[in-house]
Amino acid sequence: MSATTRLTGIVNRLLDAVVAPRAVYAHCDIPCGIYDPHEAQIAALTVLRMDQLIAELAHPGPDAKLEERATYVSKMSRYTTVKEQHSEKVKQEIRVIWGDYFTPDHVKQYPQAHEMVWKIMKAASKARQGTALADAQDLVKAVQEFAELFWKTKGAKTVRSPSMQKSGGEIVYPAA
């Protein structure tokens, strides 16, 4: 390793210590050609599960001890945070597939794709804002329909299999 390379490395590490590098996120934008709606489906099922847990959470009564109230608030906060993160993850995963994978030819062949993506974005926002199980189930259904369309664009038939997750539901997979 040359002296210049070593010096550059030292300077970069010092700069990183003074001004932390900004994190950047992308699905690659190469494009790599590797896209799969599986993560969006798992995120949607997670939103559903968090709403299920919120619905099951017993509200502390007026005589509840401080510790019981704190436990309730802690669980509600965690469930809500996870639900919001996964609602956003659904949107991110779908946006990446929509923006990076879908082509004008796909849209010509499947004109419902625009509305389908729009519906997912709205469903994810609605599920994020409330705790209605029906909203989370609508999100799961919309993402499953998108997954089926996605695999159709690749010429694959799909199957639905039980998710085996506590939320229940199914996952759409390409058929072998």
C-alpha positions in Angstrom: 0.0 0.0 0.0 1.4 3.4 -1.0 2.0 6.2 1.4 -0.6 8.3 -0.4 -3.2 5.6 0.0 -2.5 5.3 3.7 -2.6 9.0 4.2 -5.9 9.3 2.3 -7.3 6.5 4.5 -6.2 8.4 7.7 -7.7 11.7 6.5 -11.0 10.0 5.5 -11.2 8.4 9.0 -10.5 11.7 10.7 -13.2 13.4 8.6 -15.7 10.6 9.4 -14.9 11.1 13.1 -15.6 14.9 12.8 -18.6 14.7 10.5 -20.3 11.4 10.5 -21.1 10.1 7.0 -24.7 10.3 5.9 -26.4 6.9 5.5 -27.7 6.3 2.0 -30.3 3.7 1.0 -31.2 2.2 -2.3 -32.2 -1.1 -3.8 -29.1 -0.6 -6.1 -30.3 1.4 -9.1 -27.8 -0.5 -11.3 -30.5 -2.0 -12.1 -29.6 -5.4 -10.8 -32.7 -7.2 -12.0 -33.4 -8.8 -8.7 -36.8 -7.8 -7.5 -39.3 -9.7 -5.4 -42.5 -8.6 -3.6 -41.9 -11.0 -0.7 -40.5 -8.4 1.7 -43.6 -6.2 1.0 -45.8 -9.2 1.9 -44.0 -9.9 5.1 -44.2 -6.2 6.1 -47.9 -6.1 5.4 -48.4 -9.2 7.5 -46.4 -7.5 10.3 -48.8 -4.5 10.1 -51.7 -6.9 10.5 -50.0 -8.7 13.4 -49.3 -5.4 15.2 -53.0 -4.5 14.9 -53.9 -7.9 16.3 -51.6 -7.4 19.3 -53.0 -3.9 19.9 -56.6 -5.3 19.8 -55.6 -8.0 22.3 -53.9 -5.5 24.6 -55.9 -5.2 27.8 -56.4 -1.5 28.7 -55.6 -0.9 32.4 -58.5 -0.1 34.5 -58.9 3.0 36.7 -57.4 1.1 39.7 -54.4 -0.2 37.8 -51.0 0.2 39.4 -48.4 2.5 37.9 -46.4 -0.6 36.7 -49.4 -2.0 34.8 -50.0 1.4 33.1 -46.4 1.6 32.2 -46.4 -1.9 30.7 -49.5 -1.0 28.7 -48.0 2.2 27.4 -44.7 0.5 26.6 -46.4 -2.3 24.6 -48.7 0.1 22.8 -45.7 2.2 21.8 -43.7 -0.7 20.6 -46.5 -2.2 18.6 -47.4 1.2 17.1 -43.7 1.9 16.2 -43.3 -1.5 14.5 -46.6 -1.1 12.6 -45.6 2.3 11.3 -42.1 1.1 10.3 -43.6 -1.9 8.4 -46.3 0.2 6.7 -43.5 2.4 5.4 -41.5 -0.7 4.4 -44.5 -1.9 2.3 -44.5 1.4 0.5 -40.7 1.4 0.0 -40.6 -2.1 -1.4 -43.6 -1.5 -3.8 -42.1 1.9 -4.9 -38.8 0.2 -5.8 -40.4 -2.5 -7.8 -42.8 0.0 -9.5 -40.1 2.5 -10.2 -37.1 0.3 -11.1 -38.7 -3.0 -12.4 -41.9 -2.1 -14.2 -41.5 -0.9 -17.8 -43.9 0.9 -20.2 -44.5 -2.5 -21.8 -45.5 -3.9 -18.5 -48.0 -1.1 -18.0 -49.4 -1.5 -21.5 -49.9 -5.2 -20.8 -51.3 -4.7 -17.3 -53.0 -1.3 -17.2 -54.3 -1.9 -13.7 -50.8 -1.7 -12.3 -50.9 2.1 -11.8 -54.1 1.9 -9.8 -52.9 -1.2 -7.9 -49.7 0.6 -6.7 -51.7 3.7 -5.8 -54.2 1.5 -3.8 -51.3 0.0 -1.9 -49.8 3.4 -1.0 -53.2 4.6 0.3 -53.8 1.3 2.1 -50.4 1.4 3.8 -51.1 5.0 5.0 -54.5 4.1 6.3 -53.3 1.1 8.1 -50.5 3.2 9.6 -52.9 5.8 10.9 -55.3 3.5 12.7 -55.6 0.2 14.3 -58.6 -1.3 12.4 -57.9 -4.9 11.5 -59.9 -4.5 8.3 -57.5 -1.8 7.1 -54.5 -4.1 7.8 -56.2 -6.9 6.0 -57.0 -4.7 3.0 -53.2 -3.8 2.9 -52.3 -7.5 2.9 -54.8 -8.3 0.2 -53.6 -5.4 -2.0 -49.9 -6.5 -1.6 -50.9 -10.1 -2.5 -52.6 -8.9 -5.7 -49.5 -6.9 -6.6 -47.3 -9.9 -6.0 -49.5 -12.0 -8.3 -49.3 -9.3 -11.0 -45.5 -8.9 -10.5 -44.9 -12.7 -11.0 -47.3 -12.6 -14.1 -45.0 -10.0 -15.7 -42.2 -12.6 -15.4 -44.3 -15.2 -17.0 -44.7 -17.2 -13.7 -47.9 -18.7 -12.3 -48.4 -18.1 -8.6 -49.5 -20.1 -5.6 -50.7 -18.9 -2.3 -49.3 -20.7 0.7 -50.1 -20.3 4.4 -47.7 -17.7 5.8 -47.1 -19.8 8.9 -46.9 -16.4 10.8 -48.9 -15.6 13.9 -50.9 -13.1 11.9 -52.2 -15.9 9.7 -52.8 -15.1 6.0 -51.0 -16.3 2.9 -47.9 -15.5 0.9 -47.9 -15.4 -2.8 -45.0 -17.3 -4.4 -44.1 -18.1 -8.0 -45.1 -21.6 -8.9 -42.2 -24.0 -9.7 
